[in-house]
Amino acid sequence: MKLALGTVQFGLDYGVANEAGQVSLAEAQGVLSLASASGINLLDTAIAYGSSEAVLGKVGVDRFRVVTKLPSLPSAGENDIAPWVRDQVEASLARLGQKQIYGLLLHRPNDLLGAQSKLLIEALIALKEAGVVQKIGISIYSPDELDAIRKKVQIDLVQAPVNVIDRRMETSGWLDRLKDDGVEVHARSVFLQGLLLMERGKIPQKFSRWSMLWDAWHEKLQNSGASPLAACLAYPLSLRQIDHVIVGVDAATQLAEIIQASNKTEADLDTSFMTSTDTNLISPSNWNHL
């Protein structure tokens, strides 16, 4: 199964279109049960996702491979970052109830370019060699970050935003380069925090500067009869270089809809007109300034 389950909603009230708030423990159990029964075998979480890891540990994740992320490094005054990295990972394992993590990513990849980069890289490699983590990698916000980082360390896994608007991983050539190097690639933000799934009239006013884009998107969906879910999923799922497409949900019913939509490969639906490189739109970290 190419779909993977993102669990930020298990620990935080997350997403511009999220009206349900943080997922309850009972709902999380239902989501994971459906995911497992449907062939989804990879979970994405992070230390910074509130109580997500703890919730996963309570529900049980033995059926899944788990990818988690380190938070930002402590102050540059730390002489040896290795104990901090080990403590973070050991705490994650305790919360998850696991002895090993499939993937350990840096939430802030620029940490690999700072004063502590050498010690950080050594700490990550040591965890991999000890069998505590299978793969080490980074979660990026732009493919531009890969240029400098790939010169510093051999990574096994990259998580990056990929959606019908944000196609930079493909157009930059980085998807091909990573695949040629044997790097596993996970696509996230496929719904752009739910913005691409919202009804036309419910898109927040701060996104009105892209009104022509939203009008074209909804006109295309209406004329084709395609659902927003299927249209959004078709692009990342069609990319052979992508190993997993991460989807976040608020409920088991929502996951069921996504699984059903993922089987409707809207291959003939051209969504290339949606492409944009405007970081005010494709980077949610900039939305608070709109």
Rosetta blueprint (number, residue, H / E / L):
1 M L
2 K L
3 L E
4 A E
5 L E
6 G E
7 T L
8 V H
9 Q H
10 F H
11 G L
12 L L
13 D L
14 Y L
15 G L
16 V L
17 A L
18 N L
19 E L
20 A L
21 G L
22 Q L
23 V L
24 S L
25 L H
26 A H
27 E H
28 A H
29 Q H
30 G H
31 V H
32 L H
33 S H
34 L H
35 A H
36 S H
37 A H
38 S L
39 G L
40 I L
41 N L
42 L E
43 L E
44 D E
45 T L
46 A L
47 I L
48 A L
49 Y L
50 G L
51 S L
52 S H
53 E H
54 A H
55 V H
56 L H
57 G H
58 K H
59 V H
60 G L
61 V L
62 D L
63 R L
64 F L
65 R E
66 V E
67 V E
68 T E
69 K E
70 L E
71 P L
72 S L
73 L L
74 P L
75 S L
76 A L
77 G L
78 E L
79 N L
80 D L
81 I L
82 A H
83 P H
84 W H
85 V H
86 R H
87 D H
88 Q H
89 V H
90 E H
91 A H
92 S H
93 L H
94 A H
95 R H
96 L H
97 G L
98 Q L
99 K L
100 Q L
101 I E
102 Y E
103 G E
104 L E
105 L E
106 L E
107 H L
108 R L
109 P H
110 N H
111 D H
112 L H
113 L H
114 G L
115 A L
116 Q L
117 S H
118 K H
119 L H
120 L H
121 I H
122 E H
123 A H
124 L H
125 I H
126 A H
127 L H
128 K H
129 E H
130 A L
131 G L
132 V L
133 V E
134 Q E
135 K E
136 I E
137 G E
138 I E
139 S E
140 I L
141 Y L
142 S L
143 P L
144 D H
145 E H
146 L H
147 D H
148 A H
149 I H
150 R L
151 K L
152 K L
153 V L
154 Q L
155 I L
156 D L
157 L E
158 V E
159 Q E
160 A E
161 P E
162 V L
163 N L
164 V L
165 I L
166 D L
167 R L
168 R H
169 M H
170 E H
171 T H
172 S L
173 G L
174 W H
175 L H
176 D H
177 R H
178 L H
179 K H
180 D H
181 D L
182 G L
183 V L
184 E E
185 V E
186 H E
187 A E
188 R E
189 S L
190 V L
191 F L
192 L L
193 Q L
194 G L
195 L H
196 L H
197 L H
198 M L
199 E L
200 R H
201 G H
202 K H
203 I L
204 P L
205 Q H
206 K H
207 F H
208 S H
209 R H
210 W H
211 S H
212 M H
213 L H
214 W H
215 D H
216 A H
217 W H
218 H H
219 E H
220 K H
221 L H
222 Q H
223 N H
224 S H
225 G L
226 A L
227 S L
228 P H
229 L H
230 A H
231 A H
232 C H
233 L H
234 A H
235 Y H
236 P H
237 L H
238 S H
239 L L
240 R L
241 Q L
242 I L
243 D L
244 H E
245 V E
246 I E
247 V E
248 G E
249 V L
250 D L
251 A L
252 A H
253 T H
254 Q H
255 L H
256 A H
257 E H
258 I H
259 I H
260 Q H
261 A H
262 S H
263 N L
264 K L
265 T L
266 E L
267 A L
268 D L
269 L L
270 D L
271 T L
272 S H
273 F H
274 M H
275 T L
276 S L
277 T L
278 D L
279 T H
280 N H
281 L H
282 I H
283 S L
284 P H
285 S H
286 N H
287 W H
288 N H
289 H H
290 L L
